[in-house]
Amino acid sequence: MYPHPFVGLLAGILAVIPAWKIVSKAGYHGAWSLLIFVPLVNIIMMYVFAFNQWPTEKLRT
């Protein structure tokens, strides 16, 4: 358990910020990064983002 409730909130914010940037650079809406808070869905979405063709890659081809 966290020593203070704001520590958990801070950890969540620190996790979402880089995820938002990565998802945005991939060409998706940054709000998809909020799925990291949903258990099991976060693992599934990691594989979806890793193995699907990103919209930014579609523009290059």
C-alpha contacts under 8 A as a table, 3 or more apart, distances in Angstrom:
res1	aa1	res2	aa2	distance
2	Y	5	P	6.42
2	Y	7	V	6.49
2	Y	8	G	6.55
3	P	7	V	7.25
4	H	7	V	5.57
4	H	8	G	7.51
5	P	8	G	5.61
5	P	9	L	6.71
6	F	9	L	4.87
6	F	10	L	5.96
7	V	10	L	5.07
7	V	11	A	6.12
8	G	11	A	5.03
8	G	12	G	6.18
9	L	12	G	5.09
9	L	13	I	6.25
10	L	13	I	5.10
10	L	14	L	6.07
11	A	14	L	5.07
11	A	15	A	6.21
12	G	15	A	5.13
12	G	16	V	6.28
13	I	16	V	5.18
13	I	17	I	6.28
14	L	17	I	5.69
14	L	18	P	7.40
15	A	18	P	6.38
15	A	19	A	6.61
16	V	19	A	5.06
16	V	20	W	5.85
16	V	33	S	6.31
16	V	34	L	6.64
16	V	36	I	7.59
17	I	20	W	5.21
17	I	21	K	6.50
18	P	21	K	5.10
18	P	22	I	6.21
19	A	22	I	5.15
19	A	23	V	6.10
19	A	30	G	7.97
19	A	33	S	5.44
20	W	23	V	5.28
20	W	24	S	6.04
20	W	30	G	4.74
20	W	31	A	6.90
20	W	32	W	7.51
20	W	33	S	5.17
20	W	34	L	7.92
21	K	24	S	5.10
21	K	25	K	6.11
21	K	30	G	6.93
22	I	25	K	5.18
22	I	26	A	6.23
23	V	26	A	5.05
23	V	27	G	6.65
23	V	28	Y	5.63
23	V	29	H	6.82
23	V	30	G	5.57
23	V	32	W	7.09
23	V	33	S	6.55
24	S	27	G	5.22
24	S	28	Y	5.24
24	S	29	H	5.71
24	S	30	G	5.02
25	K	28	Y	7.39
25	K	56	T	7.78
26	A	54	W	5.72
26	A	55	P	6.73
26	A	56	T	5.95
27	G	54	W	6.40
27	G	55	P	5.15
27	G	56	T	5.25
28	Y	32	W	7.39
28	Y	54	W	7.87
28	Y	55	P	7.19
29	H	32	W	6.13
30	G	33	S	5.78
31	A	34	L	5.61
32	W	35	L	5.85
33	S	36	I	6.04
34	L	37	F	6.12
35	L	38	V	5.35
35	L	41	V	6.68
35	L	42	N	5.56
35	L	45	M	7.72
36	I	39	P	7.37
36	I	41	V	7.44
36	I	42	N	4.63
37	F	42	N	6.96
38	V	41	V	5.58
38	V	42	N	5.89
39	P	42	N	5.93
39	P	43	I	7.61
40	L	43	I	5.29
40	L	44	I	6.41
41	V	44	I	5.03
41	V	45	M	6.00
42	N	45	M	5.21
42	N	46	M	6.18
43	I	46	M	5.12
43	I	47	Y	6.64
44	I	47	Y	5.33
44	I	48	V	6.31
45	M	48	V	4.77
45	M	49	F	6.01
46	M	49	F	5.29
46	M	50	A	6.05
47	Y	50	A	4.92
47	Y	51	F	6.02
48	V	51	F	5.57
48	V	52	N	5.76
49	F	52	N	5.71
49	F	53	Q	7.96
49	F	54	W	7.50
53	Q	57	E	6.46
53	Q	58	K	7.09
54	W	57	E	5.24
54	W	58	K	6.58
55	P	58	K	5.07
55	P	59	L	6.69
56	T	59	L	5.38
56	T	60	R	7.00
57	E	60	R	5.32
57	E	61	T	6.75
58	K	61	T	5.46
